Amino acid sequence: MDNVIEMRGISKTYGKGSGAVRALTEVDLTVPRGDFAAILGASGSGKSTLMNIIGLMDSADCGSYRLDGVDIMKARDGQLNKLRGQKIGFVFQKYNLIPKYTVLYNVMLPLLLAGKSYGYAKREAAKTLERVGLSEKLKRKPPELSGGQAQRVAIARALVADSPLILADELTGALDKKTGEDVLAFMQELHREAGKTIIMITHDLNVASKAQRIVQLEDGRFVD
């Protein structure tokens, strides 16, 4: 089985001298294609730093990182921006939808930014929204949606470009318990039926337990 993520010896320190803070220490992480993994850690464990490095929003000080076969440590800033759009679909805790745009246009945006035609983006976005059960909400705007519906729009936006990795940050953090359970069940279904590679970043063991496997961070290192 090939791997979407291969990390070896990833370390990250913020600051210098006596004020330096070691966020990650020689982290190794392998995520096979089709895996559903949760990275579990308390505040200050290093999970946000690791998420940012996985998501190409930050860089490691040392180590090696291959994302879908690409050597990230050798990539330049312009390449990283392009790779982020091609390789990763993001789902954020606060949804990060644009309030003034319709649901449909919010989901179209990744394709438009990738240079796809308006017609193609519109068709693919509509199909993806139907897939997440929101085909009747295409013309609505994010403020008109419930929390669960908004999170499904965010999931649709992550899915529309068919990226090899979905990276979800505190997926249920802004949702009530019942809605959060529904969203997690949908992610399990997405993994089971579509074989998507999913990494959830969470501090909540109940959320992490919905994944196929859990890797736990503590003080910048993985622990059993």
N, C-alpha and C positions, 0 to 999 in steps of 0.2 A: 504493500500500500504506500502511495507517495504521501508526502507531508506538505501541508499548506504552510506551517510554521516550523522552522528549525532554529532555535536559539541555543548558543553555547557561551557560557562565561560572561553573560551580560551584567555589567556593573554601571552604576550611575551615582555620582556625588554632586550635590549642589553646594555652592560656596567654596571658599578656600580657607586654609589655615585653621585657626581655632574655631571658626564659625562653620566649618564644613559639616554637611549632613550626608551620610551615606544612605541613599534610598534603596539601592539594590546591590547585592553582592554575589557575583558569579552565578547568576541564575541560568539554569538550563530548562528549556521548554520545547517539547515536540508535540505538534498537533496534527495528527493524520487527517487526510481529506475525508470528510464525512463525519468527523468527530463532533461531539457536543460536550464541551468542557466548561466548568465553572472555575474561575479564579477567586478564591475566598480569602478575605483578609479584613482585619479591623482597621480603623482609621490609623494612619501612620505606619501601616505594614509594608507599604511600597506598591500596593496594587494600582493606584492611579498612575504612578510613574511607569509601571509595566504596561498598563493599558495605552499610555501615550506613546511609548516606544513601539508597541505592536501596531498601533494605529498610525505610525509615521508622523506623529505630532511632536515628538521629541526624539533625541538620539542618545544612544548609549555612549559612555566614555570608552568602553572596550568590550571585546567579545565579538561574536559573529551572529548575524541574523539573516536568514533567507526566508523571504515571503513568496510563496508560490513559485519557488525556483529562482527568484531574483535576489542577488546579493545586495542587501540594503545598505550595508556599511560602505559600499563603493559608489552608491548612487549620489548624485548631486541634488541640490534643492529643487530645481525645476523638474527633475525626474521623479523626486519624491512626491511632489504635488500631483503629477500625472498618475503615478502608481497608486496613490491614496484613492483617487477616483476610480481607478480600474479594478483594484484588488479588494477593497474593503467597503462593505455597507455598514454604516454606523446607525445604532439606535441609542439615543440619549435619554437620560432620566427625565429631563424637562422637555422632551420631544424635539425642540429646536425647529419647529415649523414656523413659516413666515405668515404672520396673522393676516396680512392684507391680500394674500393670494388664496385662490381656491384650493381645496384638497387635491383636485386633479393636477393643478399646476405645481403644487409642492412636490408631488411625486414625479412629475415630468422633469424637474430641474436637474437631477443628476445626468439625465440623458442629454439635455440641451447643453449643459456645461461640457459634456464629452464630445460635442459637435454633431450630435444626431439631428435629423430634421424634425421640425415641429410636428409634422403628421405622424412620423414614427414614434416620437416621444409620447404623443397623446394616445396613440393606440396601445402602446406597451403599458403606460400608466393606468389606463382604464382597465386593462386585463389584470394587472397586478392588484388594483383596488378591488376588483371582483373576487379575486383569490382570497383576500383577507376579509371579505364579507361587507365591503363598503361601497358597492356599486351604486347605491342610492344617495350617496353623500358627495358625489363628484363636484357639485357646484357650491357646496357649503364652504365656509371658511373656518379655520381652526378654533376661533373663540366660540363657535356654535356647536362644538363637539363635546361629548363627555370625555373624561380622562382616558377611558379604555379605547374609545374610538380614535382619539388623537394618537395614542400609542400604536394603534394598528396602522394609522397613516404613516407614522415614522417607520414601522416595520416594512410597509409597502415601499417606501422610498429607499430603504436599504436593499430590498429585493429586486427592484426594477432593472438595475444594470447587470444583474446576474453575476455579481462579484463572487470570487471563490470563498470569501470569508465574511461572516456577519459578526460584528463586534458590538455587544450590548452592555452599556454602562448603567448599573443599578436600574435594571429594566422595570421594576415595580415600585421604585422609590417614591413616585408621585401619585401612586394609585391606592385606593382602599383595598382591603384584604381580598374581597370577592373578585373585584376587577383584576387585581394582580394575579390571582389564581387562574382566571380565564386567559390572561395574556400568556402566562407560563405554559398553560395547556396548549395554546396555539403554537408556541415556539416548539414544544415537544412534537406536535403534529407536523410542523414544517420540517423538522429534522427527520422524522420517521418517514414521511411521504416523499419529500424532495431530496433527502440526503444532504442537506445544507451543512456546511461546517460552521459551527456557532461557538463563540466564546462569550460567556457572561461574566462580567466583573461585579462582585457583590460582597457585602459585609454580612449577609443574611444566610445562615445555614439552610433555612427552609427553602429559600430560592435556589441555592446551590444544589440542593438535593434533587432538583428536577433534571439536572444534567446527567449525562452518561457517566462522567467522572468529575472529581473535585481535586484541584490542586490548591493547597493552602499556603499563603504567604504569611511570614512572621518575621518582623525586623529585617525585611529585605531579602529573605531567603525562603525557599520552599521547604516545608516541613511535612512529615507524614500525617 
